């Protein structure tokens, strides 16, 4: 129970560097004591796998999750952990198989949300939205879990060109869970995209004051850079780099996040490539990692490398807007990826 409390606090407060290591320490101590209670051991393994996922230690999460599954193959929660790990490692067919089993055991918010993610990965945008709508309907209004799920629905609409619907869902979250930081941050990002910097700053500042979430600070850097507030941009960028370093020190794998900061905020493609290649070594089959590499190589004028990674990124027929744009630019269609 203490470890689970730590994981909840990590998500609610954004203090990942403190709470996730504390959770792992508590869980490892419990597992090392070899408890006779199989249910307790299963719960500890499942919780540990979830924490490892949160720390982006995906291979370790998968192995821990498999160990838990052997103890209880009829629990929906462990299937959720395994789906997430397989997705992050780029094993999408296995993830679909596990998600089907999860839904069969317990058709609820968590299982519908994972079905939605997998449909989106395979280019089924409208069915992905439908599944996330089911997940939202299955949630208890006002809970953090329901707020997070509606946020995902809004982000689906945002990603695929329906910002007004996205905004409506972000605002709806705030009616059920006032001052929810991730909804505030999402509204700020929308206004940033629209070029309404005053509104964007209002939302993003509220979000960043609530919890030290990396993405809020990154968007504030973008805002300051766009409005010529260079001193504030540099100060906030330094805060972002410190947050990343703290995460790494506490056990997080943050190569992808470092790469994005280097490329998008520091405009240092060479350094970004170093981080992305480290991540690629860990997750060569992940379509997001390959899409990022394709985009970076394209900007660097290395077309052959860009096409190689774009084909890997396109193999699930994803319709992610960045992927579609790169396919058009490089002349790589979806069928050539198969």
C-alpha positions in Angstrom: 0.0 0.0 0.0 2.9 2.4 0.8 4.4 1.7 -2.6 1.1 2.3 -4.4 0.7 5.6 -2.5 4.2 6.7 -3.7 3.2 6.0 -7.3 0.0 8.0 -7.0 1.9 10.9 -5.4 4.4 10.8 -8.2 1.7 11.3 -10.8 -0.3 13.9 -8.8 2.6 16.0 -7.6 5.0 15.5 -10.6 7.8 14.7 -8.1 8.9 11.6 -10.0 12.5 11.7 -8.8 11.4 11.4 -5.2 8.4 9.0 -5.3 9.3 6.4 -7.9 12.7 5.4 -6.4 10.9 5.3 -3.0 8.3 3.0 -4.4 10.9 0.7 -6.0 12.9 0.5 -2.8 9.7 -0.4 -0.8 8.7 -3.1 -3.4 12.2 -4.6 -3.6 12.4 -4.9 0.2 9.0 -6.7 0.2 10.0 -9.0 -2.6 13.4 -9.8 -1.0 11.6 -10.9 2.1 10.0 -13.7 0.1 6.4 -13.3 1.4 4.4 -16.5 1.6 1.3 -14.6 0.4 1.1 -15.2 -3.4 -1.4 -12.4 -3.8 0.9 -10.0 -2.1 3.8 -11.0 -4.2 1.7 -10.7 -7.4 0.6 -7.2 -6.4 4.2 -6.2 -5.6 5.4 -7.4 -9.0 2.6 -5.8 -10.9 3.2 -2.5 -9.1 6.9 -2.7 -9.7 6.4 -3.3 -13.4 4.2 -0.2 -13.5 6.8 1.9 -11.8 9.5 0.6 -14.2 7.2 1.7 -17.1 6.9 5.1 -15.6 10.7 5.3 -15.4 10.9 4.3 -19.1 12.7 1.1 -18.2 10.6 -0.8 -20.6 12.5 -4.1 -21.0 12.8 -4.5 -17.2 9.1 -3.7 -16.9 8.3 -6.4 -19.4 10.3 -9.0 -17.6 8.8 -8.1 -14.2 5.3 -8.1 -15.7 5.9 -11.6 -17.2 6.9 -12.9 -13.8 3.7 -11.5 -12.4 1.6 -13.0 -15.2 2.9 -16.5 -14.4 1.5 -16.1 -10.9 -2.0 -14.9 -12.1 -3.0 -14.9 -15.7 -6.5 -13.8 -14.9 -5.8 -10.3 -13.7 -6.6 -7.4 -16.1 -4.1 -5.0 -14.5 -1.1 -7.1 -15.4 -2.2 -7.3 -19.0 -2.4 -3.5 -19.0 1.2 -3.3 -17.9 2.3 -5.8 -20.5 0.4 -4.1 -23.3 2.2 -0.8 -22.4 5.6 -2.4 -22.3 5.1 -4.2 -25.6 3.9 -1.0 -27.2 7.0 0.9 -26.0 9.3 -1.8 -27.2 7.6 -1.8 -30.6 6.1 -5.3 -30.4 2.7 -4.2 -31.6 1.2 -7.6 -32.7 1.9 -9.0 -29.2 0.4 -5.8 -27.6 -2.8 -6.3 -29.6 -3.0 -9.9 -28.5 -2.6 -8.9 -24.8 -5.1 -6.1 -25.1 -7.7 -8.5 -26.5 -7.1 -10.7 -23.4 -7.4 -7.6 -21.1 -10.7 -6.6 -22.6 -12.1 -10.1 -22.3 -11.2 -10.2 -18.6 -12.4 -6.7 -17.7 -13.9 -4.3 -20.3 -13.3 -1.0 -18.5 -11.7 2.4 -18.8 -8.1 1.0 -18.8 -8.7 -1.7 -21.3 -10.7 0.5 -23.7 -8.0 3.2 -23.5 -5.3 0.7 -24.6 -7.5 -0.5 -27.5 -7.7 3.1 -28.5 -3.9 3.5 -28.5 -3.4 0.4 -30.5 -6.0 1.4 -33.1 -4.3 4.8 -33.5 -0.9 3.1 -33.9 -2.5 1.1 -36.8 -3.9 4.1 -38.5 -7.5 3.6 -37.4 -8.1 7.1 -36.2 -11.9 7.1 -36.0 -12.1 3.7 -34.3 -9.4 4.9 -31.9 -11.6 7.9 -31.0 -14.6 5.6 -30.5 -12.7 3.4 -28.1 -11.4 6.4 -26.1 -15.0 7.6 -25.9 -16.0 4.3 -24.5 -13.1 4.6 -22.0 -14.4 8.1 -21.0 -17.9 6.7 -20.5 -16.6 4.0 -18.3 -14.8 6.4 -16.0 -16.1 7.8 -12.7 -16.4 11.6 -13.2 -14.1 13.7 -11.0 -11.5 11.0 -10.5 -7.9 11.5 -11.7 -8.2 8.5 -13.9 -11.3 9.8 -15.6 -9.7 13.2 -16.1 -6.6 11.6 -17.6 -8.7 9.5 -20.0 -10.8 12.5 -21.2 -7.5 14.4 -21.7 -6.3 11.6 -24.0 -9.5 11.9 -26.0 -9.0 15.6 -26.4 -5.4 15.0 -27.5 -6.6 12.6 -30.1 -8.8 15.3 -31.5 -6.0 17.8 -31.3 -3.5 15.5 -33.1 -5.9 14.8 -36.0 -7.0 18.4 -36.7 -10.0 19.0 -34.6 -8.7 21.6 -32.1 -12.2 22.9 -31.1 -13.3 19.4 -30.0 -10.0 19.0 -28.2 -10.6 22.3 -26.4 -14.1 21.3 -25.4 -12.8 18.1 -23.7 -9.9 19.9 -22.0 -12.4 22.5 -20.6 -14.8 19.6 -19.6 -12.0 18.1 -17.5 -11.7 21.3 -15.5 -15.5 21.3 -14.8 -15.1 17.9 -13.1 -11.6 18.3 -11.7 -10.8 22.1 -11.3 -7.2 23.2 -11.8 -6.2 19.7 -13.2 -2.6 20.6 -14.3 -2.6 18.4 -17.4 -5.8 20.0 -18.7 -4.4 23.5 -18.0 -1.2 22.5 -19.9 -3.2 21.1 -22.8 -5.2 24.3 -23.1 -1.9 26.3 -23.0 -0.5 24.2 -25.8 -3.6 24.7 -27.9 -3.4 28.5 -27.5 0.3 28.4 -28.3 -0.4 26.6 -31.6 -3.1 29.3 -32.3 -0.6 32.1 -31.6 -2.6 33.5 -28.8 0.4 33.9 -26.5 -1.3 35.8 -23.7 -3.9 33.0 -23.2 -1.2 30.4 -23.6 1.0 31.9 -21.0 -1.9 32.1 -18.6 -2.8 28.4 -18.9 0.8 27.2 -18.9 1.9 29.3 -16.0 -1.0 27.9 -13.9 0.0 24.4 -14.9 3.7 24.8 -14.2 2.9 26.4 -10.8 0.8 23.3 -9.9 3.3 20.6 -10.6 6.9 20.5 -12.1 5.8 18.7 -15.3 8.5 18.8 -18.0 6.1 19.5 -20.9 4.7 22.6 -19.3 8.1 24.2 -19.0 9.0 23.1 -22.5 6.0 24.9 -23.9 6.8 28.0 -21.9 10.3 28.0 -23.5 8.6 27.8 -26.9 6.3 30.7 -25.9 9.2 32.9 -24.7 11.3 32.1 -27.8 8.3 33.0 -30.1 7.8 36.3 -28.3 11.4 37.3 -28.2 11.7 37.0 -24.4 15.2 35.5 -24.6 16.2 35.9 -21.0 13.1 34.1 -19.8 13.5 31.5 -22.5 17.1 30.8 -21.4 16.2 30.6 -17.7 13.3 28.2 -18.3 15.4 26.1 -20.7 18.0 25.7 -17.9 15.2 24.6 -15.6 14.1 22.0 -18.2 17.7 20.7 -18.4 17.9 20.4 -14.6 14.6 18.6 -14.5 15.9 16.1 -17.1 19.1 15.6 -15.2 17.3 15.0 -12.0 15.0 12.4 -13.7 18.1 10.6 -15.0 19.7 10.6 -11.6 16.6 9.0 -10.1 16.6 6.1 -12.6 14.6 7.5 -15.5 15.6 6.8 -19.1 15.2 10.2 -20.7 17.0 10.0 -24.1 13.9 10.7 -26.2 13.1 13.7 -24.0 16.6 15.0 -24.1 16.6 14.6 -27.9 13.4 16.6 -28.3 14.7 19.4 -26.1 18.0 19.6 -28.1 16.3 19.6 -31.4 13.3 21.8 -30.8 14.4 24.2 -28.1 18.2 24.3 -28.5 18.3 23.7 -32.3 21.2 21.4 -31.8 20.5 18.5 -34.2 23.8 16.8 -33.7 23.4 16.5 -30.0 19.7 15.4 -30.5 20.9 12.7 -32.8 23.3 11.3 -30.1 20.3 10.9 -27.7 18.0 9.5 -30.3 20.5 6.9 -31.4 20.9 5.8 -27.7 17.1 5.4 -27.5 17.1 3.5 -30.8 19.7 1.1 -29.4 17.1 0.4 -26.6 14.0 0.4 -28.8 14.8 -0.2 -32.5 11.3 -1.3 -33.3 9.4 1.6 -31.7 7.6 3.6 -34.4 7.8 6.9 -32.5 11.6 6.6 -32.1 11.9 5.8 -35.8 9.7 8.7 -36.7 11.8 11.1 -34.7 15.0 9.8 -36.3 13.4 10.1 -39.8 12.5 13.7 -39.1 15.9 14.6 -37.7 17.8 13.0 -40.5 15.5 14.8 -43.0 16.4 18.2 -41.4 20.1 17.2 -41.5 19.9 16.3 -45.2 20.7 12.6 -44.8 17.9 11.3 -47.0 19.0 7.6 -47.1 19.0 7.3 -43.3 15.7 9.3 -43.1 14.0 6.9 -45.5 15.3 3.8 -43.7 13.8 5.0 -40.4 10.6 6.3 -42.0 9.9 2.9 -43.4 10.3 1.4 -39.9 8.0 4.1 -38.5 5.4 3.5 -41.2 5.1 -0.2 -40.9 1.9 -0.1 -38.8 0.1 2.2 -41.2 0.0 5.0 -38.6 -1.6 8.2 -39.8 0.3 10.5 -37.3 0.5 13.9 -38.9 4.3 14.2 -38.6 4.7 10.8 -40.2 2.3 11.6 -43.1 4.2 14.9 -43.7 7.5 13.0 -43.8 6.1 10.4 -46.2 5.0 13.2 -48.6 8.4 15.0 -48.3 10.5 11.9 -48.8 8.3 10.0 -51.2 7.9 7.0 -48.9 4.4 5.6 -48.9 2.8 3.3 -46.4 2.9 0.2 -48.6 6.7 0.4 -49.1 7.1 0.0 -45.3 5.6 -3.5 -45.4 
